[in-house]
Amino acid sequence: MNIHDALRPSRHQVFRVWRRLTTALPAGRLRAFGDRSDQINAVIVINLKRQPARWRLLIREVGRFRTADGAPMSTMTRRLSAVDARDGRAVAATADVDVTYRVGDQLYVQPDARLADSFEPNEPVRMTRQEVAVARSHIEVWKTIAAGADDHVLVLEDDVWFRPGARAAIDNGWRDAVSHSAGRQGPQLLYLSYAVADPDVQHHKVTRSVFRPKRGLWFLSGYVLSRSGAAELLRAMPVVGPVDLWINYQLDNLDAFALATPALAQRNDVVSSNAYSILPYLARAGIVDAERELTHPGVPRTGPVLGWSCGGEVEGLAMALSMLGLRVRAFDGDEQPLNPQDLRQALQTFDALVDAPLDPTTLSLISADETAVVVVEQDAAVPSDLSPAHLGPQRAVVIESAASTAWPPICRLLGVDVPADPYPAGVPRAFGIFRDARPEARVRAPWGASADVGVSVGKVIQSSTAATFRADIRQGREVGGQQPKRAALDRDDTPWVLPPSSDWRPLLHTGNAPPPAGSPRIDASMNQPTPALTALAETFPGNLASFSRTNVRHHPDGLHLQLELENRGHRPYRSGAVASTDWFTHGRFEASIRPAPGPGVVTGFFLHRATPRQEIDIEFIGSHPTRMLTNVYFNPGDDGTASSYGYRGSPCWVELGFDTTAEFHTYGIDWRPGCISWLVNGTVVHQRASWDPTPIPYLPMRLHANVWAPRSHELAGRLGDRDLPVAAVIENLRVTA
């Protein structure tokens, strides 16, 4: 455990106590504040209606001070309601904010060679809903100031506090800014709070107390804005990108100053719900490295949740409940009605059931269970015993399918916060998302394959027949000279992976796959460049290597992705990676691959997307050359949903019985609605259905191939520098979709 992580709660508590004691003491007069035109005349605090505690903390901070005339500064402080990212209408497209900015804009504020090498300057970045809400909140303040009577206004976000020495820094800085401002009427903009993004920028030092910023400042949580400055910002709209980034472009057009040392800082004892659009790009460029698992906040504290949809072609209700952190099972309506025992068994694994067929006894039990709640889409056929009219508003709600107004009633019923992401439009019902199609839950024999090979998580055991395999497992016999293991590889603890209590043990199916569905999209020998693939210059958290286009090389025998020593700081290795230029929704993806050998080296051939994160993997671990690692990551939501939980996924070893690094073999992923199959030399070696142990990814993904070096030694062992360079070789790439 990182000692800083362990101590963080205690540090927060110490900070909170210190601020409580400090704000109980008077802090004297801030002579910069008063009624004159060359003073700061008012304070506006941006505060969410649902965050009254922050407003109270801020008033305690401001209330310590008095104005030049001796009046409490709190008397000139007023609250402006912040735009809430959870309100879809409030963050919808407007003429005030352009939600798409460029990587080059980030580089303008904070140059970084790694980011510049990884992305073109015009690479588009889409603002998060939280960033849009913050920008629109500041714009509303600017409009208020421009239309008001106050000459200068201090604008505060509700999570700031006054640092020691703030009174002298503000008074001295304001005095010098006024005396050096145009017409000595006061600055149009004065930063009281900021973080230096580019220390190499040579700002113009005015006095010991203030400087004129050119660019390279982050944060806009505390600043003084004049009426003319507000008008200037409004004329420069739309705001393009995060507001603290965009304002760097406006500094040359404003009479702007910044305190030599920030007088305000952001509290470290309040939880921020902000999401930053640039972070995935910084992670891919290797600038930030978040190796720890992002932990889901947990399942809503409620009893069983039952839902009934209106039965349309697109399913939104099941997706919405899943986004709220419930493990959801959906039904098609052709299943046998659940009796009480079936229901109890289902609820041991799942938190919510959608369109579940229930027998009369089960209906009566649920109706009598005061902890059970019901969510019904408008026009859905719901059993009368569980109708909202029968259960009442404390236990049931009716929602309009895929409407922006659907979140609040569901969230009130479940006792959870409204998500920042919009209510989902959903996924085609034909995809079968959230159905429980595990072999033990529903008999299925896809493609007529025979289950003559079994696999437990962590080890595959060859057997002549499925019956013999199961008997050998029960009796603990050695199969194929190996002792079967029942210990599972660690899986993510999220609502989109079956819990450990489900005792997931995937079966390994063998058999010839039928022809792929769709038409050829890529057919490349890989011995020369193809427009279907692009070389990457980036990385990802947990990777000791940075990807470089120079490590992607075409040779007569195929595409070489080479890992080599670079001896450069945090990532001492350089390697190669490629990705498809097109996105695919289902298809078959095959290539002949000779993975890179050796401990500490991983060769990947996989489908991946972010927002939400979904992934289907084949990985070859150099320290285990006879195995193939299969994996699936799943997060729910429509395209653009900021959900990327999962660190381990749901991995499973497949023992192949030959050294994968010795020669070429053809490996493939066949991804169809409701089913994923992994192929080796045209044979299905592993297959998963829905909730086996995750739902099946359903959104468009890109195809990737790479060679990388895990920072953790747990997966692949320790990489030896003397073994380098090593390379994976790929030939005959075929995609049918």
RATA-V132709 format. One record per residue. N is the residue number from 1. RES is the residue in one small letter. NEAR is the number of other ideal C-beta (glycine too) atoms within 10 Angstrom. Layout:
n->N res->RES near->NEAR
n->N res->RES near->NEAR
This chain:
n->1 res->m near->5
n->2 res->n near->8
n->3 res->i near->7
n->4 res->h near->8
n->5 res->d near->9
n->6 res->a near->9
n->7 res->l near->11
n->8 res->r near->13
n->9 res->p near->10
n->10 res->s near->9
n->11 res->r near->12
n->12 res->h near->15
n->13 res->q near->11
n->14 res->v near->12
n->15 res->f near->14
n->16 res->r near->15
n->17 res->v near->11
n->18 res->w near->12
n->19 res->r near->17
n->20 res->r near->11
n->21 res->l near->9
n->22 res->t near->15
n->23 res->t near->19
n->24 res->a near->10
n->25 res->l near->7
n->26 res->p near->11
n->27 res->a near->17
n->28 res->g near->11
n->29 res->r near->18
n->30 res->l near->24
n->31 res->r near->17
n->32 res->a near->24
n->33 res->f near->25
n->34 res->g near->18
n->35 res->d near->14
n->36 res->r near->13
n->37 res->s near->12
n->38 res->d near->17
n->39 res->q near->20
n->40 res->i near->26
n->41 res->n near->20
n->42 res->a near->19
n->43 res->v near->22
n->44 res->i near->21
n->45 res->v near->22
n->46 res->i near->22
n->47 res->n near->23
n->48 res->l near->18
n->49 res->k near->10
n->50 res->r near->12
n->51 res->q near->16
n->52 res->p near->12
n->53 res->a near->11
n->54 res->r near->20
n->55 res->w near->16
n->56 res->r near->11
n->57 res->l near->21
n->58 res->l near->25
n->59 res->i near->17
n->60 res->r near->16
n->61 res->e near->24
n->62 res->v near->22
n->63 res->g near->17
n->64 res->r near->20
n->65 res->f near->20
n->66 res->r near->19
n->67 res->t near->20
n->68 res->a near->16
n->69 res->d near->12
n->70 res->g near->8
n->71 res->a near->14
n->72 res->p near->14
n->73 res->m near->21
n->74 res->s near->17
n->75 res->t near->12
n->76 res->m near->20
n->77 res->t near->19
n->78 res->r near->12
n->79 res->r near->16
n->80 res->l near->15
n->81 res->s near->11
n->82 res->a near->24
n->83 res->v near->20
n->84 res->d near->21
n->85 res->a near->25
n->86 res->r near->21
n->87 res->d near->16
n->88 res->g near->19
n->89 res->r near->8
n->90 res->a near->16
n->91 res->v near->25
n->92 res->a near->11
n->93 res->a near->9
n->94 res->t near->14
n->95 res->a near->7
n->96 res->d near->16
n->97 res->v near->23
n->98 res->d near->17
n->99 res->v near->21
n->100 res->t near->11
n->101 res->y near->21
n->102 res->r near->17
n->103 res->v near->20
n->104 res->g near->15
n->105 res->d near->19
n->106 res->q near->25
n->107 res->l near->16
n->108 res->y near->17
n->109 res->v near->21
n->110 res->q near->22
n->111 res->p near->15
n->112 res->d near->16
n->113 res->a near->9
n->114 res->r near->17
n->115 res->l near->23
n->116 res->a near->16
n->117 res->d near->14
n->118 res->s near->23
n->119 res->f near->21
n->120 res->e near->10
n->121 res->p near->13
n->122 res->n near->9
n->123 res->e near->13
n->124 res->p near->11
n->125 res->v near->20
n->126 res->r near->13
n->127 res->m near->26
n->128 res->t near->24
n->129 res->r near->25
n->130 res->q near->21
n->131 res->e near->26
n->132 res->v near->26
n->133 res->a near->22
n->134 res->v near->26
n->135 res->a near->29
n->136 res->r near->21
n->137 res->s near->22
n->138 res->h near->24
n->139 res->i near->21
n->140 res->e near->17
n->141 res->v near->21
n->142 res->w near->23
n->143 res->k near->15
n->144 res->t near->17
n->145 res->i near->25
n->146 res->a near->18
n->147 res->a near->11
n->148 res->g near->14
n->149 res->a near->8
n->150 res->d near->20
n->151 res->d near->19
n->152 res->h near->28
n->153 res->v near->25
n->154 res->l near->26
n->155 res->v near->25
n->156 res->l near->23
n->157 res->e near->22
n->158 res->d near->23
n->159 res->d near->20
n->160 res->v near->24
n->161 res->w near->22
n->162 res->f near->24
n->163 res->r near->14
n->164 res->p near->9
n->165 res->g near->10
n->166 res->a near->24
n->167 res->r near->18
n->168 res->a near->13
n->169 res->a near->21
n->170 res->i near->26
n->171 res->d near->19
n->172 res->n near->19
n->173 res->g near->28
n->174 res->w near->27
n->175 res->r near->16
n->176 res->d near->21
n->177 res->a near->26
n->178 res->v near->19
n->179 res->s near->13
n->180 res->h near->15
n->181 res->s near->19
n->182 res->a near->10
n->183 res->g near->6
n->184 res->r near->9
n->185 res->q near->15
n->186 res->g near->27
n->187 res->p near->27
n->188 res->q near->25
n->189 res->l near->25
n->190 res->l near->29
n->191 res->y near->26
n->192 res->l near->24
n->193 res->s near->25
n->194 res->y near->20
n->195 res->a near->14
n->196 res->v near->16
n->197 res->a near->20
n->198 res->d near->17
n->199 res->p near->7
n->200 res->d near->7
n->201 res->v near->16
n->202 res->q near->8
n->203 res->h near->17
n->204 res->h near->10
n->205 res->k near->11
n->206 res->v near->18
n->207 res->t near->15
n->208 res->r near->11
n->209 res->s near->20
n->210 res->v near->27
n->211 res->f near->20
n->212 res->r near->18
n->213 res->p near->22
n->214 res->k near->15
n->215 res->r near->18
n->216 res->g near->21
n->217 res->l near->26
n->218 res->w near->17
n->219 res->f near->19
n->220 res->l near->21
n->221 res->s near->23
n->222 res->g near->25
n->223 res->y near->25
n->224 res->v near->24
n->225 res->l near->26
n->226 res->s near->25
n->227 res->r near->20
n->228 res->s near->18
n->229 res->g near->26
n->230 res->a near->23
n->231 res->a near->16
n->232 res->e near->19
n->233 res->l near->26
n->234 res->l near->15
n->235 res->r near->10
n->236 res->a near->15
n->237 res->m near->16
n->238 res->p near->14
n->239 res->v near->27
n->240 res->v near->19
n->241 res->g near->26
n->242 res->p near->27
n->243 res->v near->21
n->244 res->d near->21
n->245 res->l near->25
n->246 res->w near->23
n->247 res->i near->24
n->248 res->n near->22
n->249 res->y near->16
n->250 res->q near->17
n->251 res->l near->20
n->252 res->d near->11
n->253 res->n near->13
n->254 res->l near->20
n->255 res->d near->21
n->256 res->a near->23
n->257 res->f near->29
n->258 res->a near->25
n->259 res->l near->24
n->260 res->a near->18
n->261 res->t near->12
n->262 res->p near->21
n->263 res->a near->23
n->264 res->l near->24
n->265 res->a near->17
n->266 res->q near->15
n->267 res->r near->18
n->268 res->n near->13
n->269 res->d near->18
n->270 res->v near->14
n->271 res->v near->6
n->272 res->s near->10
n->273 res->s near->11
n->274 res->n near->12
n->275 res->a near->16
n->276 res->y near->14
n->277 res->s near->22
n->278 res->i near->23
n->279 res->l near->14
n->280 res->p near->17
n->281 res->y near->19
n->282 res->l near->19
n->283 res->a near->19
n->284 res->r near->22
n->285 res->a near->24
n->286 res->g near->26
n->287 res->i near->17
n->288 res->v near->13
n->289 res->d near->16
n->290 res->a near->14
n->291 res->e near->11
n->292 res->r near->10
n->293 res->e near->13
n->294 res->l near->13
n->295 res->t near->11
n->296 res->h near->16
n->297 res->p near->9
n->298 res->g near->11
n->299 res->v near->16
n->300 res->p near->22
n->301 res->r near->8
n->302 res->t near->16
n->303 res->g near->15
n->304 res->p near->18
n->305 res->v near->24
n->306 res->l near->23
n->307 res->g near->25
n->308 res->w near->21
n->309 res->s near->24
n->310 res->c near->15
n->311 res->g near->13
n->312 res->g near->15
n->313 res->e near->8
n->314 res->v near->16
n->315 res->e near->27
n->316 res->g near->22
n->317 res->l near->28
n->318 res->a near->28
n->319 res->m near->27
n->320 res->a near->29
n->321 res->l near->27
n->322 res->s near->26
n->323 res->m near->22
n->324 res->l near->23
n->325 res->g near->21
n->326 res->l near->25
n->327 res->r near->22
n->328 res->v near->27
n->329 res->r near->23
n->330 res->a near->27
n->331 res->f near->19
n->332 res->d near->10
n->333 res->g near->9
n->334 res->d near->6
n->335 res->e near->15
n->336 res->q near->8
n->337 res->p near->14
n->338 res->l near->21
n->339 res->n near->15
n->340 res->p near->14
n->341 res->q near->9
n->342 res->d near->17
n->343 res->l near->22
n->344 res->r near->13
n->345 res->q near->13
n->346 res->a near->17
n->347 res->l near->19
n->348 res->q near->10
n->349 res->t near->16
n->350 res->f near->24
n->351 res->d near->21
n->352 res->a near->29
n->353 res->l near->27
n->354 res->v near->25
n->355 res->d near->21
n->356 res->a near->22
n->357 res->p near->16
n->358 res->l near->22
n->359 res->d near->15
n->360 res->p near->11
n->361 res->t near->13
n->362 res->t near->21
n->363 res->l near->17
n->364 res->s near->14
n->365 res->l near->17
n->366 res->i near->24
n->367 res->s near->18
n->368 res->a near->9
n->369 res->d near->12
n->370 res->e near->10
n->371 res->t near->9
n->372 res->a near->19
n->373 res->v near->25
n->374 res->v near->23
n->375 res->v near->26
n->376 res->v near->22
n->377 res->e near->24
n->378 res->q near->11
n->379 res->d near->12
n->380 res->a near->19
n->381 res->a near->11
n->382 res->v near->22
n->383 res->p near->17
n->384 res->s near->9
n->385 res->d near->16
n->386 res->l near->21
n->387 res->s near->16
n->388 res->p near->15
n->389 res->a near->10
n->390 res->h near->14
n->391 res->l near->20
n->392 res->g near->8
n->393 res->p near->12
n->394 res->q near->9
n->395 res->r near->18
n->396 res->a near->21
n->397 res->v near->20
n->398 res->v near->19
n->399 res->i near->23
n->400 res->e near->14
n->401 res->s near->20
n->402 res->a near->19
n->403 res->a near->13
n->404 res->s near->13
n->405 res->t near->11
n->406 res->a near->24
n->407 res->w near->24
n->408 res->p near->15
n->409 res->p near->16
n->410 res->i near->22
n->411 res->c near->18
n->412 res->r near->12
n->413 res->l near->20
n->414 res->l near->22
n->415 res->g near->10
n->416 res->v near->19
n->417 res->d near->14
n->418 res->v near->18
n->419 res->p near->21
n->420 res->a near->21
n->421 res->d near->23
n->422 res->p near->19
n->423 res->y near->25
n->424 res->p near->24
n->425 res->a near->13
n->426 res->g near->21
n->427 res->v near->22
n->428 res->p near->13
n->429 res->r near->16
n->430 res->a near->11
n->431 res->f near->21
n->432 res->g near->20
n->433 res->i near->25
n->434 res->f near->27
n->435 res->r near->21
n->436 res->d near->21
n->437 res->a near->20
n->438 res->r near->20
n->439 res->p near->16
n->440 res->e near->12
n->441 res->a near->18
n->442 res->r near->12
n->443 res->v near->7
n->444 res->r near->12
n->445 res->a near->11
n->446 res->p near->17
n->447 res->w near->14
n->448 res->g near->8
n->449 res->a near->17
n->450 res->s near->11
n->451 res->a near->19
n->452 res->d near->17
n->453 res->v near->25
n->454 res->g near->24
n->455 res->v near->23
n->456 res->s near->20
n->457 res->v near->21
n->458 res->g near->15
n->459 res->k near->20
n->460 res->v near->26
n->461 res->i near->22
n->462 res->q near->17
n->463 res->s near->22
n->464 res->s near->10
n->465 res->t near->13
n->466 res->a near->16
n->467 res->a near->11
n->468 res->t near->14
n->469 res->f near->23
n->470 res->r near->14
n->471 res->a near->12
n->472 res->d near->17
n->473 res->i near->17
n->474 res->r near->8
n->475 res->q near->8
n->476 res->g near->9
n->477 res->r near->14
n->478 res->e near->10
n->479 res->v near->18
n->480 res->g near->13
n->481 res->g near->7
n->482 res->q near->12
n->483 res->q near->10
n->484 res->p near->21
n->485 res->k near->12
n->486 res->r near->12
n->487 res->a near->9
n->488 res->a near->18
n->489 res->l near->16
n->490 res->d near->14
n->491 res->r near->22
n->492 res->d near->22
n->493 res->d near->16
n->494 res->t near->25
n->495 res->p near->25
n->496 res->w near->27
n->497 res->v near->24
n->498 res->l near->19
n->499 res->p near->16
n->500 res->p near->11
n->501 res->s near->8
n->502 res->s near->16
n->503 res->d near->11
n->504 res->w near->21
n->505 res->r near->16
n->506 res->p near->23
n->507 res->l near->19
n->508 res->l near->25
n->509 res->h near->25
n->510 res->t near->16
n->511 res->g near->19
n->512 res->n near->11
n->513 res->a near->18
n->514 res->p near->12
n->515 res->p near->7
n->516 res->p near->20
n->517 res->a near->13
n->518 res->g near->14
n->519 res->s near->8
n->520 res->p near->10
n->521 res->r near->17
n->522 res->i near->22
n->523 res->d near->12
n->524 res->a near->20
n->525 res->s near->15
n->526 res->m near->22
n->527 res->n near->14
n->528 res->q near->11
n->529 res->p near->14
n->530 res->t near->18
n->531 res->p near->9
n->532 res->a near->16
n->533 res->l near->23
n->534 res->t near->16
n->535 res->a near->18
n->536 res->l near->21
n->537 res->a near->21
n->538 res->e near->20
n->539 res->t near->28
n->540 res->f near->18
n->541 res->p near->14
n->542 res->g near->17
n->543 res->n near->24
n->544 res->l near->20
n->545 res->a near->29
n->546 res->s near->25
n->547 res->f near->30
n->548 res->s near->21
n->549 res->r near->14
n->550 res->t near->12
n->551 res->n near->26
n->552 res->v near->23
n->553 res->r near->15
n->554 res->h near->14
n->555 res->h near->13
n->556 res->p near->8
n->557 res->d near->15
n->558 res->g near->24
n->559 res->l near->28
n->560 res->h near->20
n->561 res->l near->28
n->562 res->q near->20
n->563 res->l near->31
n->564 res->e near->17
n->565 res->l near->15
n->566 res->e near->16
n->567 res->n near->8
n->568 res->r near->11
n->569 res->g near->8
n->570 res->h near->11
n->571 res->r near->19
n->572 res->p near->15
n->573 res->y near->25
n->574 res->r near->21
n->575 res->s near->31
n->576 res->g near->26
n->577 res->a near->26
n->578 res->v near->24
n->579 res->a near->17
n->580 res->s near->21
n->581 res->t near->13
n->582 res->d near->15
n->583 res->w near->13
n->584 res->f near->21
n->585 res->t near->13
n->586 res->h near->22
n->587 res->g near->21
n->588 res->r near->22
n->589 res->f near->28
n->590 res->e near->21
n->591 res->a near->25
n->592 res->s near->20
n->593 res->i near->27
n->594 res->r near->21
n->595 res->p near->31
n->596 res->a near->26
n->597 res->p near->19
n->598 res->g near->18
n->599 res->p near->15
n->600 res->g near->25
n->601 res->v near->30
n->602 res->v near->24
n->603 res->t near->27
n->604 res->g near->20
n->605 res->f near->25
n->606 res->f near->20
n->607 res->l near->25
n->608 res->h near->18
n->609 res->r near->18
n->610 res->a near->17
n->611 res->t near->21
n->612 res->p near->24
n->613 res->r near->22
n->614 res->q near->27
n->615 res->e near->19
n->616 res->i near->25
n->617 res->d near->21
n->618 res->i near->26
n->619 res->e near->20
n->620 res->f near->26
n->621 res->i near->21
n->622 res->g near->25
n->623 res->s near->17
n->624 res->h near->16
n->625 res->p near->16
n->626 res->t near->14
n->627 res->r near->17
n->628 res->m near->25
n->629 res->l near->20
n->630 res->t near->25
n->631 res->n near->20
n->632 res->v near->24
n->633 res->y near->27
n->634 res->f near->28
n->635 res->n near->27
n->636 res->p near->29
n->637 res->g near->22
n->638 res->d near->19
n->639 res->d near->11
n->640 res->g near->15
n->641 res->t near->21
n->642 res->a near->20
n->643 res->s near->23
n->644 res->s near->16
n->645 res->y near->22
n->646 res->g near->26
n->647 res->y near->18
n->648 res->r near->16
n->649 res->g near->23
n->650 res->s near->27
n->651 res->p near->20
n->652 res->c near->27
n->653 res->w near->21
n->654 res->v near->21
n->655 res->e near->20
n->656 res->l near->18
n->657 res->g near->11
n->658 res->f near->13
n->659 res->d near->12
n->660 res->t near->23
n->661 res->t near->19
n->662 res->a near->12
n->663 res->e near->9
n->664 res->f near->17
n->665 res->h near->17
n->666 res->t near->16
n->667 res->y near->23
n->668 res->g near->26
n->669 res->i near->22
n->670 res->d near->23
n->671 res->w near->21
n->672 res->r near->16
n->673 res->p near->16
n->674 res->g near->19
n->675 res->c near->19
n->676 res->i near->22
n->677 res->s near->22
n->678 res->w near->23
n->679 res->l near->22
n->680 res->v near->20
n->681 res->n near->12
n->682 res->g near->10
n->683 res->t near->17
n->684 res->v near->22
n->685 res->v near->23
n->686 res->h near->23
n->687 res->q near->26
n->688 res->r near->24
n->689 res->a near->21
n->690 res->s near->24
n->691 res->w near->27
n->692 res->d near->24
n->693 res->p near->23
n->694 res->t near->25
n->695 res->p near->32
n->696 res->i near->26
n->697 res->p near->25
n->698 res->y near->20
n->699 res->l near->19
n->700 res->p near->14
n->701 res->m near->23
n->702 res->r near->16
n->703 res->l near->27
n->704 res->h near->18
n->705 res->a near->26
n->706 res->n near->26
n->707 res->v near->26
n->708 res->w near->27
n->709 res->a near->23
n->710 res->p near->20
n->711 res->r near->18
n->712 res->s near->9
n->713 res->h near->12
n->714 res->e near->8
n->715 res->l near->18
n->716 res->a near->22
n->717 res->g near->16
n->718 res->r near->10
n->719 res->l near->25
n->720 res->g near->11
n->721 res->d near->11
n->722 res->r near->5
n->723 res->d near->16
n->724 res->l near->21
n->725 res->p near->14
n->726 res->v near->22
n->727 res->a near->24
n->728 res->a near->28
n->729 res->v near->20
n->730 res->i near->25
n->731 res->e near->19
n->732 res->n near->16
n->733 res->l near->25
n->734 res->r near->17
n->735 res->v near->23
n->736 res->t near->20
n->737 res->a near->19
